[in-house]
Amino acid sequence: MQLIDGKATATAIKAEIAEEVKEIVAKGGRQPHLAAVLVGHDGGSETYVKNKVLACEACGFKSTLIRFEDNITEDELLACVDKLNKDADVDGFIVQLPLPKHIDEQKIIEAIDYRKDVDGFHPINVGRMAIGLPCFISATPLGIITLLKRYNIETSGKKCVILGRSNIVGKPMAQLMMQKQYGDATVTVCHSRSKTLKEECRAADIIIAAIGQPDFVTADMVKPGAVIIDVGTTRVPDATRKSGFRLNGDVKFDEVAPKCSFITPVPGGVGPMTICSLMKNTLLASQMRNEK
């Protein structure tokens, strides 16, 4: 069994991006600029945005954090998005999800200029990705594809089962794993209503678990030698930790790991690659604008 180290891979990629940025600036080009909009004080979102700011520093990017209280109106947030769309100095920006209940998330996503949508959530980017055209690929699926490539894991012709059908991970992951230039695999998507979920998993060469249920994938669902990618990050109470909780994946790691050829840990697997992919998308956005 080999552990897929997302943390080390992300560090290496950020160093590669930093070198590229140095070259761009040395030739008189602009520093890439990523902005993040954070509404409210959700603990997970706070940590995630803080890590994005640190990643920008590591990559040599300029970063801006725009904060709002959770009583901001939808119109005020749309006005902020419009301002960022028009800001010539900002290459890409994200509006951190989830948003408060009174704000229509889809309306906010669709208001973002797709050329600055480095999260890859805008319908134009999603549509372009589905038919294999150049676009911003959403960060978590892009991170997973990058890990599979960096670890030379064979995907072509393999049976891949994706657990979960979310717009952020499950659906785009299925699209990418099907496409010739990325996964070239035979893909099955399972979810909470799938009658033959365990049987599908047992036949899979690669399982990508993004179902949001801690310890959902158990040893009896995994065939020997399978590759396991665990996207789950659920906070579960843990009195032994200073924070009072720990992050738990969708895979029961201790019992599943011995059966695998490769497996991602939680934390330290897919998570760091998500932020790293956002950096890759921001660099791409900057390059596209510099080419104009």
C-alpha positions as CSV (number, residue, x, y, z in Angstrom):
1,M,0.0,0.0,0.0
2,Q,1.3,3.4,-1.0
3,L,0.0,6.6,0.7
4,I,-0.8,9.4,-1.8
5,D,0.7,12.5,-0.1
6,G,-1.4,15.4,-1.3
7,K,0.5,17.8,1.1
8,A,3.9,17.1,-0.4
9,T,2.6,17.1,-4.0
10,A,0.8,20.5,-3.4
11,T,4.0,22.0,-1.9
12,A,6.0,20.8,-5.0
13,I,3.4,22.3,-7.4
14,K,3.2,25.6,-5.6
15,A,7.1,25.8,-5.8
16,E,6.8,25.2,-9.6
17,I,4.1,28.0,-9.9
18,A,6.3,30.4,-7.9
19,E,9.2,29.8,-10.3
20,E,6.8,30.5,-13.2
21,V,5.6,33.7,-11.6
22,K,9.2,34.9,-11.0
23,E,9.9,34.5,-14.7
24,I,6.7,36.3,-15.7
25,V,7.5,39.3,-13.4
26,A,11.2,39.3,-14.5
27,K,10.0,39.7,-18.1
28,G,7.9,42.7,-17.0
29,G,4.6,40.8,-16.6
30,R,2.0,41.3,-13.8
31,Q,1.8,39.3,-10.6
32,P,-1.3,37.1,-10.7
33,H,-4.0,38.4,-8.4
34,L,-6.6,36.3,-6.6
35,A,-9.4,37.8,-4.6
36,A,-11.7,35.9,-2.1
37,V,-15.0,37.0,-0.8
38,L,-16.0,35.6,2.6
39,V,-19.5,36.0,4.1
40,G,-20.0,35.4,7.8
41,H,-17.8,33.4,10.2
42,D,-18.2,29.7,9.3
43,G,-15.2,27.9,10.9
44,G,-14.5,25.6,7.9
45,S,-14.7,28.6,5.5
46,E,-12.4,30.7,7.7
47,T,-9.7,28.0,7.7
48,Y,-10.1,27.4,4.0
49,V,-9.8,31.1,3.0
50,K,-6.8,31.5,5.4
51,N,-5.1,28.6,3.6
52,K,-5.8,30.2,0.2
53,V,-4.1,33.4,1.4
54,L,-1.0,31.5,2.5
55,A,-1.0,29.5,-0.8
56,C,-1.0,32.9,-2.7
57,E,2.1,34.0,-0.7
58,A,3.8,30.7,-1.5
59,C,3.1,31.1,-5.2
60,G,4.1,34.7,-5.4
61,F,0.5,35.9,-6.1
62,K,-1.1,39.1,-4.9
63,S,-4.2,38.3,-2.8
64,T,-7.2,40.2,-1.5
65,L,-9.7,39.1,1.1
66,I,-13.1,40.9,1.2
67,R,-15.2,40.2,4.3
68,F,-18.9,40.7,4.9
69,E,-21.1,39.9,7.9
70,D,-23.8,37.2,7.2
71,N,-26.6,39.8,7.2
72,I,-25.3,41.2,3.8
73,T,-28.1,41.4,1.3
74,E,-28.1,39.5,-2.0
75,D,-28.0,42.8,-3.9
76,E,-24.9,44.0,-1.9
77,L,-23.1,40.8,-2.7
78,L,-24.0,41.0,-6.4
79,A,-22.6,44.5,-6.4
80,C,-19.3,43.2,-5.0
81,V,-19.2,40.5,-7.7
82,D,-19.8,43.1,-10.4
83,K,-17.0,45.3,-9.0
84,L,-14.6,42.4,-9.0
85,N,-15.7,41.5,-12.6
86,K,-14.7,45.0,-13.7
87,D,-11.5,45.3,-11.7
88,A,-8.7,45.1,-14.2
89,D,-6.1,44.2,-11.5
90,V,-8.0,41.0,-10.4
91,D,-7.3,37.9,-12.5
92,G,-9.6,35.6,-10.7
93,F,-11.8,35.5,-7.6
94,I,-13.9,33.2,-5.6
95,V,-17.0,33.7,-3.4
96,Q,-16.6,31.2,-0.6
97,L,-19.5,28.7,-0.2
98,P,-21.7,28.0,1.6
99,L,-23.5,31.4,1.7
100,P,-26.3,32.4,4.2
101,K,-29.7,30.9,3.5
102,H,-31.2,34.2,2.3
103,I,-28.7,34.4,-0.6
104,D,-29.3,32.4,-3.8
105,E,-25.9,30.7,-4.3
106,Q,-26.6,29.9,-8.0
107,K,-27.4,33.5,-8.8
108,I,-24.1,34.6,-7.3
109,I,-22.2,31.9,-9.2
110,E,-23.8,32.9,-12.5
111,A,-23.0,36.6,-11.9
112,I,-19.3,35.9,-11.8
113,D,-17.5,36.6,-15.1
114,Y,-16.6,33.0,-16.3
115,R,-13.2,34.2,-17.3
116,K,-12.4,35.1,-13.7
117,D,-14.3,32.0,-12.3
118,V,-11.2,30.2,-10.9
119,D,-13.5,27.9,-8.8
120,G,-14.8,26.5,-12.1
121,F,-18.5,26.6,-10.9
122,H,-20.0,28.9,-13.6
123,P,-22.3,27.1,-16.1
124,I,-20.0,28.1,-19.0
125,N,-17.0,26.5,-17.4
126,V,-19.0,23.4,-16.4
127,G,-20.4,23.1,-19.9
128,R,-17.0,23.6,-21.6
129,M,-15.5,21.0,-19.2
130,A,-18.2,18.5,-20.1
131,I,-17.3,18.5,-23.8
132,G,-13.6,18.7,-23.3
133,L,-12.9,22.4,-24.2
134,P,-10.4,24.6,-22.4
135,C,-11.9,26.0,-19.2
136,F,-11.4,26.4,-15.5
137,I,-11.9,22.9,-14.0
138,S,-13.3,23.0,-10.4
139,A,-10.5,22.7,-7.9
140,T,-11.2,19.4,-6.1
141,P,-11.7,17.3,-9.3
142,L,-8.6,18.9,-10.9
143,G,-6.6,18.2,-7.7
144,I,-7.6,14.5,-7.9
145,I,-6.7,14.2,-11.6
146,T,-3.3,15.8,-10.8
147,L,-2.6,13.4,-8.0
148,L,-3.5,10.4,-10.2
149,K,-1.1,11.7,-12.9
150,R,1.7,12.6,-10.4
151,Y,1.6,9.1,-8.9
152,N,1.5,7.4,-12.4
153,I,-1.7,5.6,-11.5
154,E,-3.1,3.9,-14.6
155,T,-6.7,5.0,-15.2
156,S,-7.2,4.2,-18.9
157,G,-9.7,1.4,-19.3
158,K,-10.1,0.9,-15.6
159,K,-13.4,0.7,-13.8
160,C,-13.9,3.8,-11.7
161,V,-16.7,4.2,-9.1
162,I,-17.6,7.7,-7.9
163,L,-19.6,7.9,-4.7
164,G,-21.6,11.1,-4.7
165,R,-23.3,13.2,-7.3
166,S,-22.6,16.8,-6.1
167,N,-22.1,19.6,-8.6
168,I,-18.7,20.4,-6.9
169,V,-17.1,16.9,-6.9
170,G,-19.2,14.0,-8.1
171,K,-20.5,15.2,-11.4
172,P,-17.4,16.9,-12.7
173,M,-15.2,14.0,-11.5
174,A,-17.3,11.6,-13.5
175,Q,-17.0,13.8,-16.6
176,L,-13.2,14.0,-16.3
177,M,-12.6,10.3,-15.5
178,M,-14.6,9.5,-18.7
179,Q,-12.7,11.8,-21.0
180,K,-9.9,10.5,-23.1
181,Q,-7.5,13.3,-22.1
182,Y,-7.9,12.9,-18.4
183,G,-9.1,9.5,-17.0
184,D,-10.2,7.5,-20.1
185,A,-11.9,5.1,-17.6
186,T,-15.2,3.3,-17.5
187,V,-17.2,5.3,-14.9
188,T,-20.1,4.4,-12.6
189,V,-21.7,7.1,-10.3
190,C,-23.3,5.8,-7.1
191,H,-25.3,7.7,-4.6
192,S,-27.6,7.2,-1.6
193,R,-30.3,5.7,-3.8
194,S,-28.1,3.2,-5.6
195,K,-29.3,-0.3,-5.0
196,T,-26.1,-2.2,-6.0
197,L,-23.6,0.3,-4.4
198,K,-21.6,-2.3,-2.5
199,E,-21.4,-4.6,-5.5
200,E,-20.3,-1.7,-7.8
201,C,-17.5,-0.7,-5.3
202,R,-16.3,-4.3,-5.0
203,A,-15.8,-4.4,-8.8
204,A,-14.0,-1.1,-9.0
205,D,-10.3,-0.5,-9.7
206,I,-10.6,3.1,-8.5
207,I,-13.0,4.4,-5.9
208,I,-13.5,8.2,-5.5
209,A,-15.5,8.7,-2.3
210,A,-17.3,12.1,-2.0
211,I,-20.5,11.1,-0.3
212,G,-20.0,13.1,3.0
213,Q,-20.5,10.3,5.4
214,P,-17.6,9.4,7.8
215,D,-16.3,5.8,7.5
216,F,-18.9,5.0,4.8
217,V,-16.4,2.9,2.7
218,T,-15.5,-0.3,4.6
219,A,-13.0,-3.1,3.8
220,D,-15.8,-5.4,2.5
221,M,-16.5,-2.9,-0.2
222,V,-13.0,-2.8,-1.6
223,K,-11.3,-5.3,-3.8
224,P,-7.6,-6.1,-3.2
225,G,-5.3,-3.7,-5.1
226,A,-7.9,-0.9,-5.6
227,V,-7.0,2.7,-5.6
228,I,-8.9,4.8,-3.1
229,I,-9.4,8.6,-3.3
230,D,-11.1,9.9,-0.2
231,V,-12.7,13.4,-0.7
232,G,-14.6,13.3,2.6
233,T,-13.8,15.9,5.3
234,T,-16.4,15.7,8.1
235,R,-15.7,17.2,11.5
236,V,-16.3,14.6,14.2
237,P,-16.0,15.2,17.9
238,D,-12.7,14.2,19.5
239,A,-12.0,15.0,23.1
240,T,-8.3,14.2,22.8
241,R,-7.8,17.2,20.3
242,K,-7.3,20.8,21.4
243,S,-9.9,21.9,18.9
244,G,-12.4,19.3,20.2
245,F,-12.8,17.7,16.8
246,R,-10.9,15.8,14.1
247,L,-11.4,15.6,10.3
248,N,-12.7,12.2,9.2
249,G,-12.9,10.9,5.7
250,D,-15.6,8.9,3.9
251,V,-13.3,5.8,4.1
252,K,-12.7,3.7,7.2
253,F,-8.9,4.2,6.7
254,D,-7.4,1.7,9.1
255,E,-9.3,-1.3,7.8
256,V,-9.4,-0.3,4.1
257,A,-5.7,0.9,3.7
258,P,-4.1,-2.6,3.9
259,K,-6.2,-3.8,0.9
260,C,-5.3,-0.9,-1.4
261,S,-2.5,-0.3,-3.8
262,F,-2.8,3.5,-3.3
263,I,-4.9,5.5,-0.8
264,T,-5.3,9.2,0.2
265,P,-5.3,10.1,3.9
266,V,-7.6,12.6,5.6
267,P,-6.3,15.2,6.2
268,G,-3.3,15.6,3.9
269,G,-4.7,13.9,0.8
270,V,-7.1,15.7,-1.5
271,G,-7.6,18.8,0.7
272,P,-4.2,20.5,0.0
273,M,-4.6,19.7,-3.8
274,T,-7.9,21.6,-3.9
275,I,-6.2,24.9,-2.9
276,C,-3.2,24.1,-5.1
277,S,-5.6,23.7,-8.1
278,L,-7.1,27.0,-7.4
279,M,-3.6,28.5,-7.7
280,K,-3.2,26.7,-11.0
281,N,-6.5,28.2,-12.3
282,T,-5.4,31.7,-11.1
283,L,-2.1,31.4,-12.9
284,L,-4.0,30.3,-16.1
285,A,-6.5,33.2,-15.7
286,S,-3.5,35.6,-15.4
287,Q,-1.8,34.1,-18.5
288,M,-5.0,34.3,-20.6
289,R,-5.4,38.0,-19.7
290,N,-1.8,38.8,-20.4
291,E,-2.1,37.2,-23.9
292,K,-4.9,39.6,-24.8
